[in-house]
Amino acid sequence: MLIDYGGGKLPTWFSNSLKNVVIIRLFGCDGLRYLPSLGPLVFLEELMFYRLGNLQYIQHEEAAPAPSSSTQYLPRLKSLTIGSCSNLMSWWSTKKIKMPLFPCLCSLQISFSNKLVSIPRLSVHVEKVEFWSVKSELLGGFATSLPPPHSPTQSQFKSLQIGTVEDQRVLVPELLLQLVSLEYLRIEQCSNLTTLSPPTNIPSQQHLISLQSVPSSMVPLYVLPALLRFKIKSLPMLECLPEWLQHSSKLRLLKITECEGLKCLPEWLFKLTALESLYVKSCAGLSSRLESRMAEDWPKVAHIPNIKINGKMVQRNGHYLEAEEVAEEDQYKEQEAEGEDEDEELPTGTQFSRMLSNCIARLTCNLFHRCFLC
């Protein structure tokens, strides 16, 4: 772990002498513009960059020659985290070098890096991806980086979280084609997002896959058949739930928070027979249509065993709660009532600072322990 390093570049021995290193974390190294070659680090499993304000490229062609086609680049890397790298534009400094394929990457998190528009190619082993406060163009690059859904090896992609993408108006359509194994989808704080459905006419863009090249047999993949949990929050322009959601027959949890534009639920909601829990909060127009079994949209949701509206349980385990029963339910904490862990907080500076403090504490403890033994 390297903290607050002030130099413009790291010495070449950084990678040559650390060939057996497993974890690299760089915090607050604002002077760095690029890194020495990471190619020799064949045992590296975790790579984290946070608050590297001047970092433009992770690898510069002068300091890090392109890997040959016969060798794998960071073959054991499992976790890649990039946070608050405001000037980072790409992995390589030249477009002539193809983005690397990380064959073992399982977790990717990118946050507060608004100039980054491309990411490494992902293998079928990736399980969890998070994007917070990035450009919508990065989501397009992410869609093209995914392995094709008809890949001979089944994808293990389970979780996608997207937040604070201000210039995003529609969900990148290619994502819905690719994420056939997705179990958890969370989208929040995208103030200009108007729809979660794919557009009828998709403009031709170089960074997106043209749907004209997609076989007609793959069109039904515009659904997420494995989806178990779907959470949306702070999407004020969203007016309706996406049509494809009615085909997510395994969906168990639907959570809607702070979506003022959403005024009613669709008629097809009854098709989601596996749906166990519906939570609606701070959606004035929608909440009033669900607050009791006399409300207008109640017939659409009556089949759902657990319903919570604005923090109050209306139905539990299929039993509609009368007024006195609701009062008793208020004694329960929200987390206990939902039976669901609270949403993870957005990755802020505070969260990274806490992570950094924990790392320093562990490092200090280890050093003290070693000195004590000596």
Stockholm file with secondary structure:
# STOCKHOLM 1.0

chainA/1-374         MLIDYGGGKLPTWFSNSLKNVVIIRLFGCDGLRYLPSLGPLVFLEELMFYRLGNLQYIQHEEAAPAPSSSTQYLPRLKSLTIGSCSNLMSWWSTKKIKMPLFPCLCSLQISFSNKLVSIPRLSVHVEKVEFWSVKSELLGGFATSLPPPHSPTQSQFKSLQIGTVEDQRVLVPELLLQLVSLEYLRIEQCSNLTTLSPPTNIPSQQHLISLQSVPSSMVPLYVLPALLRFKIKSLPMLECLPEWLQHSSKLRLLKITECEGLKCLPEWLFKLTALESLYVKSCAGLSSRLESRMAEDWPKVAHIPNIKINGKMVQRNGHYLEAEEVAEEDQYKEQEAEGEDEDEELPTGTQFSRMLSNCIARLTCNLFHRCFLC
#=GR chainA/1-374 SS CEESCCSSSCCTHHHHSCTTCCEEEEESCTTCSSBCCCTTCTTCCEEEEECCTTCCEEECTTTSCCCCTTSCSSTTCCEEEEESCTTCCEEESSTTSCCCEETTCCEEEEESCTTCCCCCEECTTCCEEEEESCCHHHHHHHHHHSCCTTCSSCCCCCEEEEECCTTCCBCCHHHHHHCTTCCEEEEECCTTCCBSSCCSSCCCCTTSCCGGGSCGGGGGGSSCTTCCEEEEESCTTCCSCCGGGGGCTTCCEEEEESCTTCCCCCGGGGGCTTCCEEEEESCHHHHTTTSSTTSTTHHHHTTCSEEEETTEEEEETTEECCHHHHHHHTTSCHHHHHTSCCCCCCCCHHHHHHHHHHHHHHHHHHHHHHHHHC
#=GC SS_cons         CEESCCSSSCCTHHHHSCTTCCEEEEESCTTCSSBCCCTTCTTCCEEEEECCTTCCEEECTTTSCCCCTTSCSSTTCCEEEEESCTTCCEEESSTTSCCCEETTCCEEEEESCTTCCCCCEECTTCCEEEEESCCHHHHHHHHHHSCCTTCSSCCCCCEEEEECCTTCCBCCHHHHHHCTTCCEEEEECCTTCCBSSCCSSCCCCTTSCCGGGSCGGGGGGSSCTTCCEEEEESCTTCCSCCGGGGGCTTCCEEEEESCTTCCCCCGGGGGCTTCCEEEEESCHHHHTTTSSTTSTTHHHHTTCSEEEETTEEEEETTEECCHHHHHHHTTSCHHHHHTSCCCCCCCCHHHHHHHHHHHHHHHHHHHHHHHHHC
//
